[in-house]
């Protein structure tokens, strides 16, 4: 008799995937610009000292660590007719838009007051961002169970949220470049805030969550934390995510300075071709990763992406140093199109695969505890890794301050000559070290291979039993029509 297959086919409604991807794209747009461009805005528009800004990020660590697990556990304990997640998306959307717009209108003009304003906006905006981000980070684990289905959800997410990623990187470059266009920037921030709020609000009507989890008795606050820390694969993955988050913050937040001081990104025929190359690599990367999810597994693919990015950061550093890059002697984007493509390959691998790997850790937790705790894990992930956001910002700001960056000089050509070297060091060597740490830690990640696939199939069968009990509960309450909202469209395959 042939051995029973440990794989099964899982289908998620297209409307749910589009709603998730589109509203996450809106979330990525305003969170990326909000937490990414805030430093460029305060440096170039308000002239806040980078050293003080670095201190602001360090002071922010405490709240940034605490608020996510608090919000995550609260969301897992929420029980409403709309579910556990949807109310936060639907009613939090307008608040999210307002706090995003508020960032770009500081109330002060002295160094100390600007420092306090910067710190206050980090506290306020990140709290709302966490409320949304925990849901978007954890939803693939709740919407699907197989790596293939979760990868398919992430495909929609990556494709539809590409505008958010592009906006995060290029909006600051366009409006806060050599000569900041303050009025135009603020107008677009208002427009982006409104569009994102509307997209998240509408998306909340189509995103589906497993409502049978409403019947589960939630763990207490301290018990939730204790059980999460017993999940060894989760702790191993956290090392990789922590290191990758430092890399991500530097790439998103400070690429504008790379273009100001090191790389010529002007729109000539060669640089346009370079953009085409990078975009093509991004597209091919997404397709290649998704086609190889089942064959190679999440772990091997993420290690591959990390290795390619490591080589690419080394190449970018060598090219920049060898060319003696500076604002008056920039290297062309075309000349570094291959290293940039390799970095993009690694970044997309990190963004596309870290969530499904975290979902596997959540599955492992359900095997250990018998409960689904998606946002608890998103919150615990934030508790352990959110300091990386402040560390990434702080390291970059302190490095350029060490190399002589003067916040009172707007024109890069007038900055001290060593600033270009500092920016190149901060933009390449810091992410390089982080990637090496992340790749090494993944070697010990155990949720991989045929044995893990077999456990996931068993967990899928447990979910079916939970759904059955939930339908029986609804029938007893006279609410059997709600079954259509939650019924699984899963078909086992021999």
C-alpha positions as CSV (number, residue, x, y, z in Angstrom):
1,X,0.0,0.0,0.0
2,X,1.4,3.4,-0.9
3,X,2.3,5.7,1.9
4,X,-0.4,8.3,2.8
5,X,0.5,11.7,1.4
6,X,1.3,14.4,3.9
7,X,0.2,17.2,1.6
8,X,-3.3,18.5,1.0
9,X,-4.9,21.2,-1.2
10,X,-6.2,24.4,0.4
11,X,-8.2,27.1,-1.2
12,X,-8.7,30.6,0.0
13,X,-11.4,32.9,-1.6
14,X,-9.9,35.4,-4.0
15,X,-11.9,38.2,-2.4
16,X,-10.2,37.6,0.9
17,X,-6.7,37.5,-0.6
18,X,-7.3,40.7,-2.5
19,X,-8.8,42.4,0.5
20,X,-5.8,41.3,2.6
21,X,-3.2,42.3,0.1
22,X,-4.8,45.6,-0.8
23,X,-5.4,46.8,2.7
24,X,-2.0,45.6,3.8
25,X,-0.5,47.6,0.9
26,X,-2.2,50.7,2.3
27,X,-0.9,49.8,5.8
28,X,2.6,49.3,4.4
29,X,2.5,52.7,2.6
30,X,1.7,54.9,5.5
31,X,3.6,52.8,8.1
32,X,6.7,52.7,5.9
33,X,6.6,56.4,5.1
34,X,5.5,57.3,8.7
35,X,8.3,55.4,10.4
36,X,10.7,55.6,7.5
37,X,10.6,59.2,6.3
38,X,10.2,60.8,9.8
39,X,13.9,61.0,10.2
40,X,14.6,62.5,6.8
41,X,11.8,65.0,7.4
42,X,13.1,66.1,10.8
43,X,16.7,66.3,9.6
44,X,16.0,68.2,6.4
45,X,12.9,70.2,7.2
46,X,13.1,70.9,10.9
47,X,17.0,70.6,11.2
48,X,16.7,68.4,14.3
49,X,20.2,67.2,15.5
50,X,20.8,63.5,14.4
51,X,22.3,62.8,17.8
52,X,19.1,63.9,19.6
53,X,17.0,61.9,17.1
54,X,19.1,58.8,17.9
55,X,18.4,59.3,21.6
56,X,14.7,59.7,20.8
57,X,14.7,56.3,19.1
58,X,16.5,54.7,22.1
59,X,13.9,56.1,24.5
60,X,11.2,54.8,22.3
61,X,12.4,51.2,22.7
62,X,10.7,50.7,26.1
63,X,7.2,51.6,24.8
64,X,7.8,49.9,21.5
65,X,8.5,46.6,23.4
66,X,5.6,46.9,25.8
67,X,2.7,48.0,23.6
68,X,2.8,45.1,21.1
69,X,2.4,42.2,23.4
70,X,-0.3,44.1,25.4
71,X,-2.2,44.8,22.2
72,X,-1.6,41.3,20.8
73,X,-2.9,39.5,23.8
74,X,-5.9,41.9,24.0
75,X,-6.7,41.1,20.4
76,X,-6.6,37.4,21.0
77,X,-8.9,37.8,24.0
78,X,-11.4,40.0,22.0
79,X,-14.8,38.4,21.3
80,X,-17.3,40.3,19.2
81,X,-19.8,39.5,16.5
82,X,-17.3,40.8,14.0
83,X,-14.6,38.5,15.3
84,X,-11.3,39.1,17.0
85,X,-9.4,41.1,14.3
86,X,-12.0,42.9,12.1
87,X,-13.2,45.5,14.7
88,X,-9.6,46.9,15.1
89,X,-9.2,47.2,11.3
90,X,-12.6,48.7,10.7
91,X,-12.7,51.3,13.5
92,X,-9.0,51.9,13.7
93,X,-8.7,52.9,10.1
94,X,-9.6,56.6,10.5
95,X,-7.5,56.9,13.6
96,X,-4.6,55.5,11.7
97,X,-5.0,58.0,8.9
98,X,-5.2,60.9,11.3
99,X,-2.1,60.0,13.3
100,X,-0.1,59.5,10.0
101,X,-1.0,63.0,8.8
102,X,-0.2,64.5,12.2
103,X,3.4,63.4,11.9
104,X,4.2,66.0,9.3
105,X,2.9,69.0,11.2
106,X,5.3,69.4,14.2
107,X,4.2,71.9,16.9
108,X,7.7,73.3,17.8
109,X,10.9,74.8,16.3
110,X,13.6,74.6,19.0
111,X,15.9,71.6,19.3
112,X,14.5,70.3,22.6
113,X,10.9,70.8,21.6
114,X,11.5,69.2,18.2
115,X,13.1,66.3,20.0
116,X,10.1,65.9,22.3
117,X,7.8,66.2,19.3
118,X,9.7,63.5,17.4
119,X,9.5,61.2,20.5
120,X,5.8,61.9,21.0
121,X,4.9,61.1,17.4
122,X,6.9,57.8,17.6
123,X,4.8,56.9,20.7
124,X,1.4,57.8,19.2
125,X,1.8,56.6,15.6
126,X,3.5,53.4,16.6
127,X,0.7,52.5,19.0
128,X,-1.9,52.6,16.2
129,X,0.6,51.1,13.7
130,X,1.0,48.1,16.2
131,X,-2.7,47.7,16.5
132,X,-2.9,47.3,12.7
133,X,0.4,45.6,12.0
134,X,-0.1,42.8,14.5
135,X,-3.2,41.7,12.5
136,X,-1.6,41.9,9.1
137,X,1.4,40.1,10.3
138,X,-0.6,37.2,11.9
139,X,-3.6,36.9,9.4
140,X,-1.9,34.5,6.9
141,X,-1.4,32.0,9.8
142,X,-5.2,32.3,10.5
143,X,-6.4,32.3,6.9
144,X,-4.4,29.2,5.9
145,X,-2.3,26.4,7.2
146,X,-0.2,25.0,4.3
147,X,3.0,26.8,3.2
148,X,1.6,26.8,-0.4
149,X,-1.6,28.6,0.6
150,X,0.1,31.0,2.9
151,X,2.6,31.7,0.1
152,X,-0.2,32.3,-2.3
153,X,-1.7,34.8,0.2
154,X,1.7,36.5,0.5
155,X,1.9,36.6,-3.3
156,X,-1.3,38.7,-3.4
157,X,0.1,40.7,-0.5
158,X,3.4,41.3,-2.2
159,X,1.9,42.2,-5.5
160,X,-0.8,44.5,-4.2
161,X,1.4,46.1,-1.5
162,X,4.2,46.8,-4.0
163,X,3.0,50.3,-4.2
164,X,3.4,50.7,-0.5
165,X,7.0,49.4,-0.7
166,X,7.8,51.6,-3.7
167,X,6.2,54.6,-2.0
168,X,8.1,54.0,1.2
169,X,11.4,54.2,-0.7
170,X,10.8,56.8,-3.4
171,X,8.4,59.3,-2.0
172,X,11.0,60.7,0.4
173,X,13.5,60.7,-2.4
174,X,11.2,62.7,-4.6
175,X,9.9,65.3,-2.1
176,X,12.7,65.3,0.5
177,X,15.8,65.1,-1.8
178,X,18.4,67.8,-2.2
179,X,15.9,70.6,-2.1
180,X,12.9,69.5,0.1
181,X,9.4,70.3,-1.4
182,X,7.7,70.8,1.9
183,X,4.2,72.0,0.8
184,X,3.9,69.3,-1.9
185,X,5.1,66.6,0.5
186,X,2.5,67.5,3.1
187,X,-0.3,67.6,0.5
188,X,0.6,64.1,-0.7
189,X,0.8,62.9,2.9
190,X,-2.7,64.0,3.5
191,X,-3.9,62.3,0.3
192,X,-2.0,59.0,1.2
193,X,-3.4,59.1,4.7
194,X,-7.0,59.4,3.5
195,X,-6.6,56.7,0.7
196,X,-5.0,54.3,3.1
197,X,-7.7,54.8,5.7
198,X,-10.4,54.1,3.2
199,X,-8.7,51.0,1.8
200,X,-8.2,49.5,5.2
201,X,-11.9,50.2,6.2
202,X,-13.2,48.6,3.0
203,X,-10.8,45.7,3.2
204,X,-12.2,44.8,6.7
205,X,-15.5,43.7,5.1
206,X,-13.8,41.0,3.0
207,X,-10.9,39.6,5.1
208,X,-12.0,36.4,6.7
209,X,-10.9,35.0,10.1
210,X,-11.5,31.7,11.8
211,X,-14.4,32.5,14.1
212,X,-14.3,29.1,15.8
213,X,-11.5,30.6,17.9
214,X,-14.1,32.7,19.7
215,X,-15.1,29.5,21.5
216,X,-11.6,28.9,22.9
217,X,-10.8,30.0,26.4
218,X,-7.9,32.4,26.1
219,X,-4.7,32.0,28.2
220,X,-4.0,34.6,30.9
221,X,-1.5,37.4,30.2
222,X,1.5,35.9,31.9
223,X,0.7,32.4,30.9
224,X,0.6,33.6,27.3
225,X,4.0,35.0,27.6
226,X,5.4,31.9,29.4
227,X,4.0,29.5,26.8
228,X,5.3,31.6,23.9
229,X,8.8,31.5,25.4
230,X,8.7,27.7,25.6
231,X,8.3,27.6,21.8
232,X,12.0,27.0,20.8
233,X,11.5,27.4,17.0
234,X,9.9,30.8,17.7
235,X,12.9,31.9,19.7
236,X,15.3,30.8,16.9
237,X,13.3,32.6,14.2
238,X,13.3,35.8,16.4
239,X,17.1,36.1,16.0
240,X,16.7,36.1,12.2
241,X,13.8,38.6,12.3
242,X,15.6,40.9,14.7
243,X,18.7,41.1,12.5
244,X,16.6,41.4,9.3
245,X,14.5,44.2,10.8
246,X,17.7,46.3,11.4
247,X,18.5,45.7,7.7
248,X,15.0,46.6,6.6
249,X,14.9,49.9,8.6
250,X,18.2,51.1,7.1
251,X,17.2,50.2,3.6
252,X,13.7,51.8,3.8
253,X,14.6,54.9,5.9
254,X,17.9,56.0,4.6
255,X,18.2,55.1,0.9
256,X,17.5,58.8,0.3
257,X,20.9,59.6,1.8
258,X,22.5,57.0,-0.4
259,X,21.1,58.8,-3.4
260,X,22.1,62.2,-2.0
261,X,25.7,61.3,-1.3
262,X,26.8,58.1,-3.1
263,X,24.6,57.0,-6.0
264,X,23.4,59.0,-9.0
265,X,19.8,58.1,-9.6
266,X,19.0,60.8,-12.2
267,X,16.6,59.7,-15.0
268,X,19.0,58.9,-17.9
269,X,18.7,56.0,-20.2
270,X,21.2,53.8,-18.3
271,X,19.6,54.4,-14.9
272,X,16.2,53.8,-16.2
273,X,17.5,50.5,-17.5
274,X,18.9,49.8,-14.1
275,X,15.5,50.3,-12.5
276,X,14.0,47.9,-15.1
277,X,16.6,45.3,-14.1
278,X,15.9,45.6,-10.4
279,X,12.1,45.4,-11.0
280,X,12.6,42.3,-13.2
281,X,14.7,40.7,-10.5
282,X,12.0,41.4,-7.9
283,X,9.3,39.9,-10.1
284,X,11.4,36.8,-10.9
285,X,12.3,36.4,-7.2
286,X,8.6,36.3,-6.1
287,X,7.8,33.8,-8.8
288,X,10.8,31.6,-8.1
289,X,10.2,31.6,-4.3
290,X,6.5,30.6,-4.7
291,X,7.3,27.8,-7.2
292,X,9.9,26.4,-4.8
293,X,8.0,26.6,-1.5
294,X,7.1,22.9,-1.4
295,X,10.2,21.6,-3.1
296,X,12.8,23.4,-1.1
297,X,10.9,24.7,1.9
298,X,10.8,28.0,3.6
299,X,14.1,27.6,5.6
300,X,16.3,26.8,2.6
301,X,14.8,29.6,0.5
302,X,15.3,32.2,3.2
303,X,18.9,31.1,3.7
304,X,19.5,31.4,-0.1
305,X,18.0,34.9,-0.1
306,X,20.2,35.9,2.8
307,X,23.4,34.6,1.1
308,X,22.7,36.4,-2.1
309,X,22.1,39.7,-0.2
310,X,25.4,39.2,1.8
311,X,27.4,39.0,-1.4
312,X,25.6,42.0,-2.8
313,X,26.2,44.2,0.2
314,X,29.9,43.4,0.0
315,X,30.0,44.2,-3.7
316,X,28.1,47.5,-3.2
317,X,30.6,48.5,-0.4
318,X,33.7,47.7,-2.5
319,X,32.4,49.5,-5.6
320,X,31.5,52.6,-3.5
321,X,34.8,52.7,-1.7
322,X,36.9,52.0,-4.8
323,X,35.1,54.8,-6.7
324,X,35.6,57.2,-3.8
325,X,31.9,58.1,-4.1
326,X,30.8,61.5,-2.9
327,X,28.1,64.1,-3.7
328,X,30.5,65.5,-6.4
329,X,31.6,62.1,-7.6
330,X,28.6,59.8,-7.5
331,X,28.5,56.3,-8.9
332,X,25.8,55.6,-11.4
333,X,22.8,53.4,-10.5
334,X,23.5,51.4,-13.6
335,X,27.0,50.4,-12.4
336,X,25.5,48.9,-9.2
337,X,22.4,47.4,-10.7
338,X,23.5,43.8,-10.0
339,X,24.3,44.5,-6.3
340,X,21.1,46.4,-6.0
341,X,19.2,43.5,-7.5
342,X,20.9,41.0,-5.1
343,X,19.9,43.2,-2.2
344,X,16.3,43.3,-3.5
345,X,16.4,39.5,-3.8
346,X,17.3,39.2,-0.2
347,X,14.8,41.8,1.0
348,X,11.9,40.2,-0.8
349,X,12.9,36.8,0.5
350,X,12.8,38.2,4.0
351,X,9.5,40.0,3.5
352,X,7.8,37.1,1.7
353,X,9.0,34.2,3.8
354,X,9.3,35.5,7.4
355,X,5.5,35.6,7.9
356,X,4.9,32.0,6.7
357,X,7.8,30.9,9.0
358,X,6.2,32.7,11.9
359,X,2.9,31.0,11.0
360,X,4.7,27.7,11.3
361,X,5.8,28.7,14.8
362,X,2.2,29.6,15.7
363,X,1.1,26.1,14.4
364,X,3.7,24.6,16.6
365,X,2.3,26.6,19.5
366,X,-1.1,25.2,18.8
367,X,0.3,21.7,18.9
368,X,1.8,22.5,22.3
369,X,-1.1,24.5,23.9
370,X,-4.2,23.5,21.8
371,X,-5.0,27.2,21.1
372,X,-4.7,29.6,18.2
373,X,-2.8,32.7,19.4
374,X,-1.9,34.6,16.2
375,X,-1.7,38.2,17.6
376,X,-0.2,37.0,20.8
377,X,2.7,35.8,18.8
378,X,2.8,38.9,16.7
379,X,2.9,40.8,19.9
380,X,5.7,38.6,21.4
381,X,7.5,38.9,18.1
382,X,7.4,42.7,18.5
383,X,8.4,42.5,22.2
384,X,11.6,40.7,21.2
385,X,12.4,42.3,17.9
386,X,10.9,45.9,17.9
387,X,14.1,47.2,19.6
388,X,15.7,46.4,16.3
389,X,13.8,49.3,14.7
390,X,15.2,51.8,17.2
391,X,18.7,50.2,17.0
392,X,18.7,50.3,13.2
393,X,17.7,54.0,13.2
394,X,20.1,54.8,16.1
395,X,23.1,53.1,14.5
396,X,22.7,54.9,11.1
397,X,22.1,58.3,12.7
398,X,25.1,57.9,15.1
399,X,27.4,56.7,12.3
400,X,26.6,59.7,10.1
401,X,26.9,62.0,13.1
402,X,30.3,60.4,13.9
403,X,31.4,61.1,10.3
404,X,30.5,64.7,10.6
405,X,27.0,65.1,9.2
406,X,25.8,68.7,9.8
407,X,22.0,69.0,10.1
408,X,22.2,72.7,9.4
409,X,23.6,72.1,5.9
410,X,20.9,71.2,3.3
411,X,23.1,70.9,0.2
412,X,25.0,67.5,0.3
413,X,27.9,69.2,-1.7
414,X,28.6,71.4,1.3
415,X,28.7,68.6,3.9
416,X,32.1,67.3,5.2
417,X,33.8,64.9,2.7
418,X,33.7,62.0,5.1
419,X,29.9,61.9,5.4
420,X,29.7,59.9,2.1
421,X,31.9,57.2,3.6
422,X,29.9,57.1,6.8
423,X,26.6,56.7,4.8
424,X,28.2,53.9,2.7
425,X,29.4,52.1,5.8
426,X,26.1,52.4,7.6
427,X,24.1,51.4,4.5
428,X,26.2,48.3,3.6
429,X,28.3,46.9,6.5
430,X,25.6,47.1,9.2
431,X,23.0,45.1,7.1
432,X,25.8,42.8,6.1
433,X,26.6,41.8,9.7
434,X,22.8,41.5,10.4
435,X,22.3,39.1,7.5
436,X,25.3,36.9,8.5
437,X,23.8,36.5,12.0
438,X,20.3,35.8,10.6
439,X,21.4,33.2,8.2
440,X,23.5,31.3,10.8
441,X,20.6,31.2,13.2
442,X,18.3,29.7,10.6
443,X,20.5,26.6,10.4
444,X,19.0,25.5,13.7
445,X,15.3,26.2,12.7
446,X,13.6,22.8,13.1
447,X,10.1,23.3,11.5
448,X,11.1,21.9,8.1
449,X,10.9,18.7,6.1
450,X,8.5,15.8,5.7
451,X,8.0,15.3,9.5
452,X,6.8,18.9,9.9
453,X,4.5,18.5,6.9
454,X,2.9,15.5,8.6
455,X,2.2,17.4,11.8
456,X,0.6,20.2,9.8
457,X,-1.8,17.8,8.1
458,X,-2.8,16.5,11.5
459,X,-3.3,20.1,12.7
460,X,-5.5,20.7,9.7
461,X,-7.7,17.8,10.7
462,X,-8.0,19.3,14.2
463,X,-9.1,22.6,12.7
464,X,-11.9,20.8,10.8
465,X,-13.1,19.3,14.1
466,X,-13.1,22.8,15.7
467,X,-15.0,24.2,12.8
468,X,-17.6,21.4,13.1
469,X,-18.1,22.2,16.8
470,X,-18.4,25.8,16.0
471,X,-21.1,25.2,13.4
472,X,-23.0,23.0,15.9
473,X,-22.8,25.9,18.4
474,X,-24.2,28.3,15.8
475,X,-27.0,25.9,15.0
476,X,-28.0,25.6,18.6
477,X,-28.1,29.4,18.8
478,X,-30.1,29.7,15.6
479,X,-27.2,31.3,13.7
480,X,-26.4,28.5,11.3
481,X,-26.5,31.0,8.4
482,X,-23.2,32.3,9.6
483,X,-21.7,29.1,8.6
484,X,-21.2,30.4,5.1
485,X,-18.9,33.1,6.4
486,X,-16.5,30.7,7.9
487,X,-16.9,27.4,6.1
488,X,-13.5,26.0,5.0
489,X,-13.0,25.3,1.4
490,X,-10.4,22.6,1.9
491,X,-10.2,19.4,-0.1
492,X,-7.9,16.5,1.0
493,X,-5.9,14.9,-1.7
494,X,-4.7,11.3,-1.6
